[in-house]
């Protein structure tokens, strides 16, 4: 990081010393998401911001990052608090480099926690929230296995809470082998309802006591 970047961080945390609740949205933008699915996903991202902005505390505590994955893995948005978050307009094309994307998201979480510690900022357990309509595609098998092991290790050490949502024709059986928490299946293209649930869950986390175990509301937008 540049000297200016470090200075910006110091200023940011001085102006807003609230505890942080980091959330990486890990979004499948492969070719099979073209059409209605990617349109609905983009609408859901707008809803996510608008819902969180209604809660002044969550707007200052929740930090959002977005990683998209198709034939490349791209950081669409690095961590920002909700009040600075501008929902992107994503396009769909290519294959599904899911394993690479998972490792990237988990690395980002670890790096962000290090920044919090350097600046004396308390933080809640970060979330990674993955949305996919398929299965890993175009990657070596060892990368997929590495990603699955990384999820297991990071969950076991309470470094992260990793959630997986399958859309339409997602391979739910393969997702089950990769994640610790049971993946859920989105009903239709209810992205807006899903992001309302996610924003309410993030609000609840951001207003809880550090280390407190929360019972999340049942996801009415999904089936297990």
C-alpha positions as CSV (number, residue, x, y, z in Angstrom):
1,X,0.0,0.0,0.0
2,X,1.2,3.5,-0.8
3,X,1.9,6.1,1.9
4,X,-1.2,8.0,0.8
5,X,-3.3,4.9,1.1
6,X,-2.1,4.3,4.7
7,X,-2.8,7.9,5.5
8,X,-6.3,7.7,4.1
9,X,-6.9,4.6,6.3
10,X,-5.8,6.4,9.4
11,X,-8.1,9.3,8.6
12,X,-11.0,7.0,7.8
13,X,-10.7,5.1,11.1
14,X,-10.2,8.3,13.1
15,X,-13.4,9.7,11.6
16,X,-15.3,6.5,12.1
17,X,-13.9,4.4,14.9
18,X,-17.0,2.1,15.1
19,X,-16.4,-1.7,15.2
20,X,-16.5,-3.2,11.7
21,X,-18.6,-6.0,10.3
22,X,-17.0,-7.0,7.0
23,X,-19.0,-8.8,4.3
24,X,-17.5,-10.1,1.0
25,X,-20.2,-10.7,-1.7
26,X,-18.7,-13.5,-3.8
27,X,-20.7,-13.3,-7.0
28,X,-20.9,-15.7,-10.0
29,X,-20.9,-13.8,-13.2
30,X,-20.3,-16.7,-15.6
31,X,-22.2,-17.0,-18.9
32,X,-25.0,-19.1,-17.4
33,X,-26.0,-16.0,-15.3
34,X,-26.8,-14.0,-18.5
35,X,-30.3,-12.5,-18.9
36,X,-32.9,-12.4,-16.1
37,X,-30.5,-13.8,-13.4
38,X,-27.8,-11.1,-13.7
39,X,-30.5,-8.4,-14.0
40,X,-32.1,-9.6,-10.8
41,X,-28.8,-9.9,-9.0
42,X,-27.9,-6.2,-9.9
43,X,-31.3,-5.1,-8.6
44,X,-30.7,-7.0,-5.4
45,X,-27.4,-5.2,-4.8
46,X,-29.2,-1.8,-5.0
47,X,-31.7,-3.1,-2.4
48,X,-28.9,-4.3,-0.2
49,X,-27.4,-0.8,0.0
50,X,-30.7,1.0,0.3
51,X,-31.9,-1.3,3.2
52,X,-28.7,-1.0,5.1
53,X,-28.6,2.8,4.7
54,X,-31.9,3.0,6.7
55,X,-29.9,2.0,9.8
56,X,-27.4,4.7,10.6
57,X,-25.3,2.4,12.9
58,X,-25.1,-0.4,10.3
59,X,-24.2,2.1,7.6
60,X,-21.1,3.0,9.7
61,X,-20.2,-0.5,10.9
62,X,-20.9,-2.8,7.9
63,X,-18.1,-2.9,5.3
64,X,-18.9,-4.4,1.9
65,X,-16.5,-5.8,-0.7
66,X,-17.5,-7.5,-4.0
67,X,-15.5,-10.2,-5.8
68,X,-17.0,-11.4,-9.1
69,X,-15.9,-14.6,-10.8
70,X,-16.2,-16.0,-14.3
71,X,-13.1,-16.8,-16.4
72,X,-11.3,-14.3,-14.3
73,X,-11.6,-13.3,-10.6
74,X,-12.0,-9.6,-10.1
75,X,-12.3,-7.3,-7.1
76,X,-15.2,-5.2,-8.2
77,X,-15.3,-3.3,-4.9
78,X,-12.7,-3.3,-2.1
79,X,-14.0,-2.9,1.5
80,X,-16.0,0.3,2.1
81,X,-18.6,1.2,4.6
82,X,-22.2,1.1,3.3
83,X,-22.5,4.9,3.1
84,X,-19.6,4.8,0.5
85,X,-20.8,1.7,-1.4
86,X,-22.0,2.2,-5.0
87,X,-23.8,-0.9,-6.3
88,X,-22.1,-2.0,-9.5
89,X,-23.8,-3.1,-12.7
90,X,-22.4,-6.6,-13.3
91,X,-22.4,-8.4,-16.7
92,X,-22.2,-12.2,-17.2
93,X,-19.9,-14.2,-19.5
94,X,-17.3,-17.0,-19.4
95,X,-16.6,-20.0,-17.1
96,X,-16.7,-20.4,-13.4
97,X,-13.4,-20.0,-11.5
98,X,-15.1,-20.6,-8.2
99,X,-12.1,-22.1,-6.3
100,X,-9.8,-19.2,-7.2
101,X,-12.5,-16.7,-6.1
102,X,-13.1,-18.4,-2.8
103,X,-9.4,-18.2,-1.9
104,X,-9.2,-14.6,-3.0
105,X,-12.2,-13.6,-0.8
106,X,-10.8,-15.4,2.2
107,X,-7.4,-13.7,1.7
108,X,-9.2,-10.3,1.5
109,X,-10.9,-11.0,4.8
110,X,-7.6,-11.9,6.5
111,X,-5.9,-8.8,5.1
112,X,-8.8,-6.5,6.2
113,X,-8.7,-7.9,9.8
114,X,-5.0,-7.1,9.9
115,X,-5.8,-3.5,8.9
116,X,-8.4,-3.3,11.7
117,X,-5.8,-4.5,14.2
118,X,-3.2,-2.1,13.0
119,X,-5.6,0.8,13.5
120,X,-7.1,-0.4,16.8
121,X,-10.5,-1.1,15.4
122,X,-12.7,-3.9,16.9
123,X,-14.4,-6.2,14.5
124,X,-17.1,-8.9,14.3
125,X,-16.5,-12.2,12.6
126,X,-16.5,-11.4,8.8
127,X,-18.9,-13.0,6.4
128,X,-18.4,-14.3,2.9
129,X,-21.6,-14.7,1.0
130,X,-21.3,-16.6,-2.2
131,X,-24.0,-16.7,-4.9
132,X,-23.6,-19.2,-7.8
133,X,-25.8,-20.8,-10.4
134,X,-23.3,-23.6,-11.3
135,X,-20.3,-25.4,-10.1
136,X,-16.5,-24.9,-10.5
137,X,-15.6,-24.9,-14.2
138,X,-12.3,-24.4,-16.1
139,X,-10.0,-24.8,-13.0
140,X,-7.6,-27.5,-11.9
141,X,-9.1,-29.9,-9.3
142,X,-6.4,-29.1,-6.8
143,X,-7.5,-25.4,-6.6
144,X,-11.1,-26.5,-5.9
145,X,-9.9,-28.8,-3.1
146,X,-7.7,-26.1,-1.7
147,X,-10.7,-23.7,-1.6
148,X,-12.8,-26.3,0.2
149,X,-10.1,-27.0,2.7
150,X,-9.5,-23.3,3.3
151,X,-13.3,-22.8,4.1
152,X,-13.1,-25.7,6.6
153,X,-10.0,-24.3,8.3
154,X,-11.2,-20.7,8.5
155,X,-14.6,-21.7,9.8
156,X,-13.1,-24.0,12.4
157,X,-10.8,-21.2,13.7
158,X,-13.8,-18.8,13.6
159,X,-11.9,-16.5,11.1
160,X,-15.0,-16.3,8.9
161,X,-18.6,-17.3,8.4
162,X,-19.0,-18.6,4.9
163,X,-22.5,-18.9,3.3
164,X,-23.3,-20.4,-0.1
165,X,-26.5,-19.8,-2.1
166,X,-27.3,-21.8,-5.2
167,X,-29.3,-20.3,-8.0
168,X,-31.5,-22.1,-10.6
169,X,-29.3,-25.0,-11.9
170,X,-26.5,-24.8,-9.3
171,X,-24.9,-28.1,-8.4
172,X,-26.0,-28.2,-4.8
173,X,-24.4,-31.6,-4.2
174,X,-21.0,-30.3,-5.1
175,X,-21.5,-27.1,-3.0
176,X,-22.3,-29.3,0.0
177,X,-18.8,-30.9,-0.4
178,X,-17.1,-27.5,-0.5
179,X,-18.7,-25.6,2.4
180,X,-19.2,-26.2,6.2
181,X,-22.7,-24.5,6.5
182,X,-25.4,-26.2,4.5
183,X,-25.9,-24.3,1.2
184,X,-29.3,-23.0,0.5
185,X,-31.2,-22.9,-2.8
186,X,-32.7,-19.6,-4.0
187,X,-36.4,-19.8,-4.8
188,X,-36.7,-18.5,-8.4
189,X,-34.8,-15.3,-8.8
190,X,-35.7,-13.8,-5.4
191,X,-32.5,-11.8,-5.2
192,X,-34.2,-8.7,-3.8
193,X,-35.8,-10.7,-0.9
194,X,-32.5,-12.4,-0.3
195,X,-30.5,-9.2,0.0
196,X,-33.2,-7.7,2.3
197,X,-32.6,-10.8,4.5
198,X,-28.8,-10.3,4.3
199,X,-29.0,-6.6,5.1
200,X,-31.2,-7.3,8.2
201,X,-28.8,-10.0,9.3
202,X,-25.8,-7.7,8.9
203,X,-27.7,-5.0,10.9
204,X,-28.3,-7.5,13.7
205,X,-24.7,-8.5,13.8
206,X,-23.4,-4.9,13.7
207,X,-25.6,-4.1,16.7
208,X,-24.8,-7.1,18.8
209,X,-22.1,-7.5,21.5
210,X,-18.7,-8.6,20.3
211,X,-18.6,-12.5,20.2
212,X,-22.3,-12.8,20.8
213,X,-24.0,-15.8,19.1
214,X,-27.0,-14.6,17.0
215,X,-29.9,-16.6,15.8
216,X,-30.4,-15.4,12.2
217,X,-33.9,-15.0,10.8
218,X,-35.1,-18.0,8.6
219,X,-34.4,-17.3,5.0
220,X,-37.9,-17.3,3.5
221,X,-36.3,-16.7,0.0
222,X,-34.6,-20.1,0.0
223,X,-34.9,-23.9,0.5
224,X,-32.3,-26.1,2.1
